[in-house]
Amino acid sequence: MNLSDEQRQQRYIKSRSELDSIFSEFNGKINPHIENIVDYKAFSFLVLIKEWVDLYRDDINKFADVVDFTNIKVKLGQAISQYTKYVYNYRFCNNLTNNILFRKILSFEMYFLSKHGVLGNKMPNIFSEEKLSDNESLFHLSPLAHFMFYRIQKELHVRVYNLAEAHRTAELYEEILISMRKTMYEFFYKYNDNDCRIHSQDDFRKFLAFPNNKNLLSVIEFIEKNLTVNI
């Protein structure tokens, strides 16, 4: 269609006006639902964080001294609020009527949790010269990294132990966890800047695409195929 400059400008003005009307009409309908989703997801994260603390606080040296729980509810609420708005905007812009891939969910979660300092590290490099297990190394690099490892592990755990008897899968399961911890360590070590913040919403998803991260990617693909993970 060949339009004059004036016609193109008029079409632009009309479209802006129409969008303003749409936003004005639907914001009031959408925002209460967004707030309910934020409330539930923040509550769910607090439950998961408590599980993580209960599981690891006695097994990791100086756990309580390292992880920063200051204003955790406020920080988490802010992170989840921004995350939820971003995700639904992402779905709208990409015409996604169903949930997005788990790898993208993880990437978005890591970015916004990191951005707001959720589960920060109060004592970085406290054990930098000591020999640590891969489990402790991941935690002391970033408590958030260790928590996200637990988040992935929990999604995987149910599915793995449904595949066969526990005694037959236990050794393979442990090998998978070791590989996951190492890859998570590499990601947080590589992508954290001096302020311990991940740089963009897509960092983790892009990181998974590297050939040497195929083991963790395989785990996440397995979860995506076998489990519906809600945003």
C-alpha positions as CSV (number, residue, x, y, z in Angstrom):
1,M,0.0,0.0,0.0
2,N,1.4,3.4,-1.1
3,L,0.6,5.9,1.6
4,S,1.4,9.6,1.6
5,D,3.3,11.0,4.6
6,E,0.1,12.5,5.9
7,Q,-1.9,9.3,5.6
8,R,0.8,7.3,7.3
9,Q,0.9,9.9,10.2
10,Q,-2.9,9.7,10.5
11,R,-2.9,6.0,10.6
12,Y,-0.2,6.2,13.4
13,I,-2.3,8.6,15.4
14,K,-5.4,6.4,15.0
15,S,-3.6,3.3,16.1
16,R,-2.1,5.0,19.1
17,S,-5.5,6.2,20.1
18,E,-7.0,2.7,19.7
19,L,-4.3,1.1,21.8
20,D,-4.7,3.7,24.5
21,S,-8.4,2.9,24.6
22,I,-7.7,-0.9,24.8
23,F,-5.2,-0.4,27.6
24,S,-7.5,1.9,29.5
25,E,-10.3,-0.7,29.2
26,F,-8.4,-3.8,30.0
27,N,-5.9,-2.6,32.6
28,G,-8.6,-2.5,35.3
29,K,-9.6,-6.1,34.4
30,I,-6.1,-7.5,34.1
31,N,-4.3,-5.9,37.2
32,P,-6.4,-7.7,39.9
33,H,-5.6,-11.1,38.3
34,I,-1.9,-10.2,38.0
35,E,-1.9,-9.2,41.7
36,N,-3.4,-12.6,42.6
37,I,-0.8,-14.5,40.5
38,V,2.0,-12.4,42.1
39,D,0.7,-13.2,45.6
40,Y,0.4,-16.9,45.0
41,K,3.8,-17.2,43.2
42,A,5.6,-15.2,45.9
43,F,4.0,-17.4,48.6
44,S,5.0,-20.5,46.7
45,F,8.6,-19.3,46.4
46,L,8.7,-18.6,50.2
47,V,7.5,-22.2,50.8
48,L,10.2,-23.5,48.4
49,I,12.9,-21.3,50.1
50,K,11.9,-22.7,53.5
51,E,12.2,-26.3,52.2
52,W,15.6,-25.4,50.8
53,V,16.8,-23.9,54.1
54,D,15.5,-26.9,56.1
55,L,17.3,-29.3,53.8
56,Y,20.7,-27.7,53.6
57,R,21.3,-25.4,56.6
58,D,22.9,-28.2,58.6
59,D,24.8,-29.7,55.7
60,I,26.6,-26.6,54.3
61,N,29.2,-24.8,56.5
62,K,28.1,-21.3,57.6
63,F,24.9,-21.5,55.7
64,A,23.0,-19.0,57.8
65,D,26.0,-16.6,57.9
66,V,26.4,-16.5,54.1
67,V,22.8,-16.3,52.7
68,D,21.2,-12.8,53.0
69,F,17.6,-13.1,54.2
70,T,17.2,-9.3,54.8
71,N,13.8,-8.1,53.7
72,I,13.3,-11.3,51.9
73,K,9.5,-10.9,51.5
74,V,9.8,-7.4,50.2
75,K,12.6,-8.3,47.7
76,L,10.8,-11.4,46.6
77,G,7.5,-9.5,46.2
78,Q,9.2,-6.9,44.0
79,A,11.0,-9.6,41.9
80,I,7.9,-11.7,41.4
81,S,5.8,-8.7,40.5
82,Q,8.2,-7.5,37.8
83,Y,8.7,-11.1,36.6
84,T,5.0,-11.8,36.3
85,K,4.3,-8.5,34.3
86,Y,7.3,-9.3,32.1
87,V,6.1,-12.9,31.4
88,Y,2.6,-12.0,30.5
89,N,3.8,-9.1,28.3
90,Y,6.1,-11.6,26.7
91,R,3.3,-14.1,26.1
92,F,1.0,-11.3,24.7
93,C,3.7,-10.0,22.3
94,N,4.5,-13.5,21.1
95,N,0.9,-14.7,20.9
96,L,1.5,-17.5,23.5
97,T,-1.8,-18.6,24.9
98,N,-0.2,-21.4,27.0
99,N,2.7,-21.5,29.3
100,I,6.2,-20.8,28.0
101,L,9.1,-23.3,28.1
102,F,10.6,-24.1,31.5
103,R,14.0,-23.0,30.4
104,K,12.6,-19.5,29.7
105,I,10.8,-19.5,33.0
106,L,14.0,-20.3,34.8
107,S,15.9,-17.7,32.8
108,F,13.4,-15.0,33.7
109,E,13.2,-16.0,37.3
110,M,16.9,-16.0,37.8
111,Y,17.2,-12.5,36.2
112,F,14.5,-10.9,38.4
113,L,15.5,-12.7,41.6
114,S,19.1,-11.6,41.0
115,K,18.1,-8.1,40.1
116,H,16.3,-7.6,43.5
117,G,19.0,-9.3,45.6
118,V,16.9,-12.3,46.6
119,L,19.1,-14.8,48.5
120,G,22.2,-12.7,48.1
121,N,25.7,-13.6,49.5
122,K,26.8,-11.7,52.6
123,M,30.2,-13.2,52.7
124,P,31.6,-13.8,49.2
125,N,34.9,-15.6,48.8
126,I,34.9,-16.7,52.5
127,F,36.1,-20.1,51.5
128,S,37.9,-19.2,48.3
129,E,41.1,-21.0,49.2
130,E,39.5,-24.1,50.8
131,K,38.6,-27.4,49.3
132,L,34.8,-27.6,49.1
133,S,32.4,-30.1,47.6
134,D,30.6,-29.1,44.4
135,N,27.5,-28.6,46.5
136,E,29.2,-26.2,48.9
137,S,31.1,-24.4,46.1
138,L,27.8,-23.6,44.3
139,F,26.3,-22.3,47.5
140,H,29.2,-20.1,48.5
141,L,29.5,-18.7,45.0
142,S,25.8,-17.7,45.1
143,P,23.0,-18.9,47.4
144,L,20.6,-18.0,44.7
145,A,22.4,-20.3,42.3
146,H,22.1,-23.1,44.8
147,F,18.4,-22.4,45.4
148,M,17.7,-22.5,41.7
149,F,19.6,-25.8,41.4
150,Y,17.2,-27.1,44.1
151,R,14.3,-25.7,42.2
152,I,15.3,-27.7,39.1
153,Q,16.2,-30.7,41.2
154,K,12.7,-30.8,42.7
155,E,11.0,-30.7,39.4
156,L,13.3,-33.5,38.2
157,H,13.2,-35.7,41.3
158,V,9.5,-36.8,41.0
159,R,9.9,-37.8,37.4
160,V,13.2,-39.7,37.8
161,Y,11.9,-41.8,40.6
162,N,8.8,-42.7,38.6
163,L,11.0,-44.2,35.8
164,A,12.1,-47.3,37.8
165,E,12.9,-48.6,41.2
166,A,14.7,-46.1,43.4
167,H,17.8,-48.4,44.0
168,R,18.3,-48.7,40.2
169,T,18.2,-45.0,39.5
170,A,19.9,-43.6,42.6
171,E,23.4,-43.7,41.2
172,L,22.4,-42.1,37.9
173,Y,20.4,-39.5,39.8
174,E,23.4,-38.5,41.8
175,E,25.5,-38.2,38.7
176,I,22.8,-36.0,37.2
177,L,22.8,-33.7,40.2
178,I,26.6,-33.4,40.2
179,S,26.5,-32.4,36.5
180,M,23.7,-29.9,37.2
181,R,25.6,-28.3,40.1
182,K,28.7,-27.9,38.0
183,T,26.8,-26.3,35.1
184,M,24.9,-23.9,37.5
185,Y,28.3,-22.9,39.0
186,E,29.7,-22.1,35.6
187,F,26.7,-20.0,34.7
188,F,26.6,-17.9,37.9
189,Y,30.4,-17.6,37.8
190,K,30.4,-16.4,34.2
191,Y,27.3,-14.2,34.1
192,N,27.5,-12.5,37.5
193,D,29.0,-9.1,37.5
194,N,30.6,-7.3,40.5
195,D,27.2,-6.6,42.0
196,C,26.2,-10.3,41.7
197,R,23.4,-9.5,39.1
198,I,22.6,-11.5,36.0
199,H,22.6,-9.2,33.0
200,S,19.5,-10.0,31.0
201,Q,16.3,-12.1,31.1
202,D,17.7,-14.4,28.4
203,D,21.2,-15.1,29.8
204,F,20.4,-18.6,31.2
205,R,18.4,-19.7,28.2
206,K,21.3,-18.7,25.9
207,F,23.8,-20.3,28.2
208,L,21.9,-23.6,27.9
209,A,22.4,-23.6,24.1
210,F,26.2,-23.9,24.4
211,P,27.3,-27.4,23.5
212,N,29.1,-28.1,26.7
213,N,25.9,-27.5,28.7
214,K,23.9,-30.3,26.9
215,N,23.6,-32.3,30.1
216,L,21.6,-29.7,32.0
217,L,19.7,-28.8,28.9
218,S,18.7,-32.5,28.6
219,V,17.4,-32.4,32.1
220,I,15.3,-29.3,31.5
221,E,14.0,-30.7,28.2
222,F,13.0,-33.9,30.1
223,I,11.1,-31.7,32.6
224,E,9.5,-29.8,29.8
225,K,8.2,-33.0,28.1
226,N,7.0,-34.7,31.3
227,L,5.7,-31.9,33.5
228,T,3.6,-28.8,33.2
229,V,5.4,-26.0,35.1
230,N,3.2,-23.0,35.6
231,I,4.6,-19.5,35.5
